[in-house]
Amino acid sequence: MRNLTSIQPGPHRNRTAKLTELARSFQEWNSASNVIARLTRRLNMTLSLEAQLTILAEEVAASVPFDALHYRHRVAHQDFVFSTGVGGPHKCEYRLSLEGHCYGTLTFHRRQKFSEEELAGLEMLISAVIFPVRNACQYIAIEQAALTDPLTGIGNKRALIEALNCTSALSTRHGAPWSLILCDLDHFKQINDNHGHVVGDHMLVRVAEVLEGAVRDSDQVYRFGGEEFAVILPHTTEEAGKQVAERLRKAVENIRVDGGETPLTVTISCGMARHLSDEQPDQWLARADEALYRAKRSGRNCTRIASGIA
Ligand SMILES: Nc1nc2c(ncn2[C@@H]2O[C@H](COP(=O)(O)OP(=O)(O)OP(=O)(O)O)[C@@H](O)[C@H]2O)c(=O)[nH]1
């Protein structure tokens, strides 16, 4: 912890006056009806990029009417797009740049041309939004990093647990079938021991790619342990889930990684469990894990299905 010795208290005789001034300026700031004060006050209350852009759109519309506002930015490897209204033929575009970094592009559209005064007003409002937008973008990136496995770039255990919580609630509420597959690489230790961790890591990256490529876009793949992966399948019955698990197993069998004289291969064992009504996420995970354990005990490179009894 840093001790800021350079900050000295002001002279005692002035302090009461300073506190009175502070109380007055806070009240002014808090109740100010001028646009910039209100805009910054509202922006300060949220780290949600969507909420900030909504606030900006509302405050701009009061001074500079527009037909459409579009914001786009690539943040944490994903495209973030915000749009309100339908465009007109005239547009003005602003790149939100700060300290050499870009935090997105804002485009306003309108049927009538923007006047010089309106453009100047827009720029004043946009300058108030740059720091909050930078903070919101950084927050998204940090949140995303906390949910991502750095080696493979797919969701990590925390992301899986969050998804299972959400999925269990949805499944129980709507009664739609959801399935969970756990996949564990077979004898992966041998790959590390015989070829080193760099090759082992490369194999894990390939497996993640192949699993992602073998499922639908609406299915989600996670790495939730060293050599363990999980796949959540929405609207998937037990029979369909079993077919997907088999497809994943065969896709992984086809992976070839450079391992010196002969290409390296790997297999996976899979445990599949469909969500049971009212089942808690940890119970669902435990049933899939028990099925995976049986697949390992059955000789590996196979799929086993969890019993329907929690
Ligand atoms: N290269 C690499 N290896 C990892 C990573 N995380 C875990 N491992 C390795 O994964 C191996 C897992 O070994 P075990 O739990 O014995 O499992 P296994 O050899 O796959 O055997 P079975 O699961 O019984 O088929 C260990 O050697 C770990 O060091 C990682 O991020 N990179």
The ligand as a Gaussian input file, in Angstrom:
#p B3LYP/6-31G(d) Opt

LIG

0 1
 N        0.520000     -29.556000     -21.633000
 C       -0.404000     -29.393000     -20.682000
 N       -0.722000     -30.428000     -19.893000
 C       -1.651000     -30.263000     -18.947000
 C       -2.312000     -29.053000     -18.772000
 N       -3.198000     -29.189000     -17.745000
 C       -3.097000     -30.456000     -17.307000
 N       -2.159000     -31.117000     -18.026000
 C       -1.698000     -32.491000     -17.900000
 O       -2.713000     -33.410000     -18.130000
 C       -2.289000     -34.670000     -17.575000
 C       -3.469000     -35.343000     -16.954000
 O       -3.044000     -36.590000     -16.505000
 P       -3.982000     -37.623000     -15.836000
 O       -4.966000     -36.922000     -14.919000
 O       -3.144000     -38.677000     -15.229000
 O       -4.863000     -38.172000     -17.003000
 P       -4.470000     -38.928000     -18.335000
 O       -3.006000     -39.166000     -18.478000
 O       -5.132000     -38.184000     -19.443000
 O       -5.168000     -40.312000     -18.107000
 P       -6.698000     -40.682000     -18.161000
 O       -7.501000     -39.424000     -17.973000
 O       -6.914000     -41.636000     -17.044000
 O       -6.944000     -41.292000     -19.491000
 C       -1.165000     -34.359000     -16.586000
 O        0.042000     -34.770000     -17.132000
 C       -1.201000     -32.813000     -16.512000
 O        0.096000     -32.261000     -16.287000
 C       -1.948000     -27.952000     -19.621000
 O       -2.474000     -26.835000     -19.555000
 N       -0.996000     -28.180000     -20.559000

